[in-house]
Amino acid sequence: MSTYIPTKEEKERYMTRAIELSVETASKGFGEPYGCVIVKDGKIVGEGCNRVFADCDPSAHGEIVAIRNAGTNLRTYNLQGCSMYTNYEPCPMCTAAVWWSRLDRVYYAQPIKGSTDAQQEIGTTVLNFVTTSIDERSIPGEQVESKAKEALDVIVKYMDVA
């Protein structure tokens, strides 16, 4: 966990940049109006805006793009010591990326709750999808049991797991 504590003015400056990125992406038709910056020790180390339309990539949310950019710039997947500033509370996918990247903190301007009905419904739908058993989802999963041991052997061989 970082010991750096941003001032109110710094938080507002970083959030202003995230909002600028959200306007930029929407005005250029790259994606919906979501922007994000990653900050470490008072310096922006990554930026991202929604690029879902531009990249034909449903995972290219502003937060994901910013995490990728920060990881590339810092040459690490571990973003401990960094904070995220995003114009909108992260969706479930982006929240998982925050956890996987080990960010210290997330600052957001607009919460999902109290937002548009459509945005709240999307968040609820995705959360319900993720928390439903994989074989009962609207896009179901099916295990190929005959390959389970082979897949586990690879994980055990290449990862530090017991």
N, C-alpha and C positions, 0 to 999 in steps of 0.2 A: 504494500500500500504506500502510495506516494505521500510525502510530508508536505508537498506543495499545496497551499490553500489559495485559490484565486480570490481576488477582491470582487466586490459587486460589479465594479466597472469592467473588470476583465470578463466576468461571466456574460455581461451584456454585450461586450464587443465580440466575443466568440459566437454568441447566439445571433447577433446581427449578421455575422458572416454566414452562419448556417441558413438564415432566412434569405440572404442574398443568393445563395446557391439554389434555394428552392424556387425563387423567382426565375433565375437563369435557366434552370432545367425545364420549367413549364413553358416559359416564353420561347424557347428553342424547339419545343416539341420532343425533347429527349425522354420525358417521363412525367409522372405526376409531381406536384410541387413539394418535394422533400429534399432537404439539404442537411449536411452534417459535417462537423469538423472534429478531429481528434487532437487533443492538446497534451503535451508533456512538458513539465517544468516551465509553463508560461509561454510555450511556443507551439504554433500549429504544426503538427507533423503529418497530418493527413486530412484530405478534404474529399467529399463525395457528394454527388447529387444523384437523384433517381435517374437511371439510364435504361429502364425496362424497355421502352419503345425503341430507343436508339440502338441498343445492343441485342434486341429480341431475346432478352434474358429476364425471366420473371424473378430471379434472385438479385437483380442489380438495383436493390433499394439503396437510398442515399447512405444509410448506415453501413451496409455491406461494402459499398464502394469505398467509403472512407476508411473502414477497417483494412481493406486490401491495400489501399494507398499508404496508410500508416505503416503497415507491416513491411511493404516494399521499401519505404523510405528508411525505416529503422532496421531493416534486414532481420526481422524476427516475427514469429507468429504470436509471441507472448507480449501483450501490450500492458502488462502491469506497470503502474506508474503513470498511466495515461487516463484521461477523461474524455468522454464523448459529449458533444453539444449538438443537439438535433432539434429542428423546429417542431417536431411532433413526437409524442411518446412512441417508442419503438414497438413495432408489431411483434407477434410471437416469434417469427423467423429471425428478426433482427435481435430480439432479446436473447435468443439462443446464441447468436453470433457474439453478442456482448459477453456472455458467460464463457464461451469457448476461447475468446481472445484475451480473457482475464483483465478486462478494463477495470479500473478502480471505481469509476463513478459515471453516471449518466445524468446530464442536465437536459431538460426538454422544456419547450415553451408551452405547447398545447397538449393537454392530456387527452387520451382517447375518450375517457368518460367525460361527458359534457360536450362532446364534439358532435359532428353530424350523425344522424341515425345510421346512414350507410357505413360510415367508418366504424361505429360501435358494433354493428352487425357483422362486418368482416372480421373484426378482432375476435368476437365471440364464436363465429363459425370456425375459424382456424384453430382456436383453442379447443373447441369441442372435437374437432377432427384429430388433433394431436393426442388428446387424452382418451380417445376411444380405442379399444383394442384393435390392433392392425387388421385382423381378419373380419372386423365388423365395420370398418370405415367405408365411406361412400366411394373411395378408390381403394379397394381391398388389397391386402398383401397376402402372398401365399409362400410358405416356406418350401424350398426344394431340399427336403430332408436328406436325400442321398448325398448331398454335397456339404452338409453341415460340418462334419468332422474335418474335411479338407480345408474349409474356410477357417475353422478354429485353429487348425495346425499352423496356418500362415500367420494368424494374429499372434499366437504364442511364440512363434519363431522370431518375428520381427518387432514385437513390442515387449515391454517389461511388464508382463502380466503373469499371474499365478494360476 
